[in-house]
Amino acid sequence: MGHFKNLTIATALAGLLGVTGLAGPATAQESDPSLLALGVGWYDFNLGDDEAADFRIEYRHGQGFFDILKPFAGLEVTSDGSVWAGAGLALDFKLGNHVALTLSSGPGYYSEGDGKDLGSELEFRSQAELSYIFDDKARLGVAVSHLSNAGIGDRNPGTEVLSLYYMVPLHSLTGN
């Protein structure tokens, strides 16, 4: 529960930045392209009970709902054979021209494989990410995410993942 509390504090801080104008607008802009995100990380880095390498691929849509929430969909696989596949919504706060704080959350299907038993096939992923935005709109970021079944399973050990992301605008891949 302490990890959820920390993410809640980070979310509140990001909201405060947006309200006070310290962050740029959280609205989707024409300059916000859809992104293909590739990530590599350290699964269960905080507890070390079931450490594994973590690999991710995500689609992050550039346009948002109500000009604030942007949808994403992703697949996460560990070296132990655990798989999370899900989708959700992200808030993308611009902190100047080259830095973004992205907070995201969404449900997904989880299969433990030979990895950590998280107590349910329905697992929610919450993530806080800080990234550098290059002039071509590609991004390099670091993220901390939490996987949890929110107490709906028989057990809810949860896990944290520390990840490094590289995000490339889809238009640069397709030529459009």
C-alpha positions as CSV (number, residue, x, y, z in Angstrom):
1,M,0.0,0.0,0.0
2,G,3.0,2.3,0.6
3,H,3.9,2.2,-3.1
4,F,0.3,3.2,-4.1
5,K,0.6,6.1,-1.6
6,N,3.8,7.3,-3.2
7,L,2.2,7.2,-6.7
8,T,-0.8,9.1,-5.3
9,I,1.5,11.8,-3.9
10,A,3.2,12.0,-7.3
11,T,-0.1,12.3,-9.1
12,A,-1.2,15.0,-6.7
13,L,2.1,16.9,-7.2
14,A,1.6,16.7,-11.0
15,G,-1.9,18.0,-10.7
16,L,-0.7,20.9,-8.6
17,L,1.9,21.7,-11.2
18,G,-0.8,21.8,-13.9
19,V,-3.1,23.9,-11.8
20,T,-0.5,26.5,-10.8
21,G,0.8,26.8,-14.4
22,L,4.2,25.5,-13.6
23,A,3.6,22.8,-16.2
24,G,2.6,23.4,-19.7
25,P,-1.0,22.6,-20.7
26,A,-1.9,19.0,-20.5
27,T,-4.0,19.3,-23.6
28,A,-3.2,17.4,-26.8
29,Q,-1.5,19.6,-29.3
30,E,-1.0,19.2,-33.0
31,S,2.7,18.8,-32.1
32,D,2.0,15.8,-29.9
33,P,2.5,12.8,-32.2
34,S,1.4,9.3,-31.6
35,L,4.4,7.3,-30.2
36,L,5.8,3.8,-30.4
37,A,7.4,3.2,-27.0
38,L,10.0,0.5,-26.3
39,G,11.2,-0.2,-22.8
40,V,13.5,-2.3,-20.9
41,G,13.5,-2.6,-17.1
42,W,14.1,-4.3,-13.8
43,Y,11.0,-6.2,-12.6
44,D,10.4,-6.4,-8.8
45,F,13.5,-4.2,-8.2
46,N,12.3,-3.0,-4.8
47,L,11.8,-6.4,-3.1
48,G,14.1,-8.7,-5.0
49,D,11.9,-11.7,-4.4
50,D,11.2,-12.4,-8.1
51,E,13.6,-10.1,-10.0
52,A,13.6,-10.4,-13.8
53,A,14.3,-8.4,-16.9
54,D,11.3,-6.6,-18.2
55,F,10.6,-5.7,-21.9
56,R,7.8,-3.5,-23.1
57,I,6.2,-2.2,-26.3
58,E,3.5,0.4,-26.2
59,Y,1.4,2.5,-28.5
60,R,0.7,6.0,-27.1
61,H,-1.9,8.0,-29.0
62,G,-1.1,11.7,-29.6
63,Q,-4.7,12.9,-29.5
64,G,-6.6,12.9,-26.2
65,F,-10.1,12.6,-24.8
66,F,-11.4,16.0,-23.6
67,D,-7.9,17.4,-24.7
68,I,-6.4,15.9,-21.5
69,L,-6.4,12.1,-21.3
70,K,-4.4,10.2,-24.0
71,P,-5.1,6.4,-24.5
72,F,-2.3,3.9,-24.5
73,A,-2.0,0.1,-25.1
74,G,0.9,-2.1,-24.2
75,L,2.5,-5.4,-23.8
76,E,5.0,-6.2,-21.1
77,V,7.0,-9.5,-20.9
78,T,9.6,-10.6,-18.3
79,S,12.5,-13.0,-18.6
80,D,10.5,-15.3,-16.3
81,G,7.7,-15.5,-18.8
82,S,5.3,-13.2,-17.0
83,V,3.0,-11.2,-19.4
84,W,0.9,-8.1,-18.8
85,A,-1.2,-6.9,-21.8
86,G,-3.4,-3.9,-21.2
87,A,-4.6,-0.4,-22.0
88,G,-5.4,2.8,-20.2
89,L,-5.2,6.5,-20.0
90,A,-2.2,8.9,-19.6
91,L,-1.8,12.5,-18.5
92,D,1.2,14.1,-20.3
93,F,2.4,17.3,-18.5
94,K,5.0,19.3,-20.4
95,L,7.6,20.9,-18.0
96,G,9.1,23.3,-20.5
97,N,10.0,22.5,-24.1
98,H,12.0,19.4,-23.6
99,V,10.7,17.6,-20.4
100,A,7.5,15.7,-19.8
101,L,6.0,14.1,-16.7
102,T,3.6,11.3,-17.8
103,L,1.2,9.6,-15.4
104,S,-0.7,6.6,-16.6
105,S,-2.9,3.9,-15.3
106,G,-4.9,1.0,-16.8
107,P,-6.2,-2.5,-16.4
108,G,-4.7,-5.5,-18.1
109,Y,-4.5,-9.3,-18.3
110,Y,-1.6,-10.9,-16.3
111,S,-0.1,-14.3,-16.7
112,E,2.6,-15.2,-14.2
113,G,4.4,-17.7,-16.3
114,D,7.4,-18.8,-14.2
115,G,7.5,-15.4,-12.5
116,K,5.7,-13.7,-9.7
117,D,2.2,-14.7,-8.6
118,L,0.3,-11.4,-8.3
119,G,-2.9,-13.0,-7.1
120,S,-5.2,-12.3,-10.1
121,E,-5.3,-12.4,-13.8
122,L,-6.7,-8.8,-13.7
123,E,-3.8,-6.4,-12.7
124,F,-3.8,-2.7,-12.8
125,R,-0.6,-0.8,-13.9
126,S,0.1,2.7,-12.6
127,Q,3.2,4.5,-13.8
128,A,5.0,7.8,-13.3
129,E,7.5,8.6,-16.1
130,L,9.9,11.5,-16.6
131,S,11.2,11.9,-20.1
132,Y,13.4,14.2,-22.3
133,I,11.7,15.3,-25.5
134,F,14.1,15.7,-28.5
135,D,13.5,18.3,-31.2
136,D,12.2,15.5,-33.5
137,K,9.6,14.7,-30.8
138,A,11.3,11.3,-29.9
139,R,11.7,10.8,-26.1
140,L,14.0,9.1,-23.7
141,G,12.5,8.5,-20.3
142,V,12.7,6.7,-17.0
143,A,9.7,5.3,-15.3
144,V,8.5,3.5,-12.1
145,S,5.4,1.4,-12.4
146,H,3.3,-0.6,-10.0
147,L,1.3,-3.7,-10.8
148,S,-1.5,-4.6,-8.4
149,N,-4.9,-6.3,-8.5
150,A,-6.2,-3.6,-6.1
151,G,-7.2,-6.1,-3.6
152,I,-9.7,-8.0,-5.7
153,G,-7.6,-11.2,-5.7
154,D,-7.0,-13.7,-2.9
155,R,-3.6,-12.1,-2.4
156,N,-2.2,-8.8,-3.6
157,P,1.6,-8.7,-3.3
158,G,2.1,-6.2,-6.2
159,T,5.4,-5.5,-7.8
160,E,7.3,-2.5,-9.0
161,V,9.3,-2.1,-12.2
162,L,12.0,0.4,-13.0
163,S,12.2,1.1,-16.7
164,L,14.1,3.0,-19.4
165,Y,12.0,4.0,-22.4
166,Y,12.8,5.2,-25.9
167,M,9.7,6.6,-27.7
168,V,9.7,7.4,-31.4
169,P,6.9,9.3,-33.3
170,L,5.0,6.9,-35.5
171,H,5.1,9.4,-38.4
172,S,8.9,9.1,-38.5
173,L,8.5,5.3,-39.0
174,T,5.7,5.5,-41.6
175,G,6.9,8.6,-43.4
176,N,3.6,10.4,-43.0
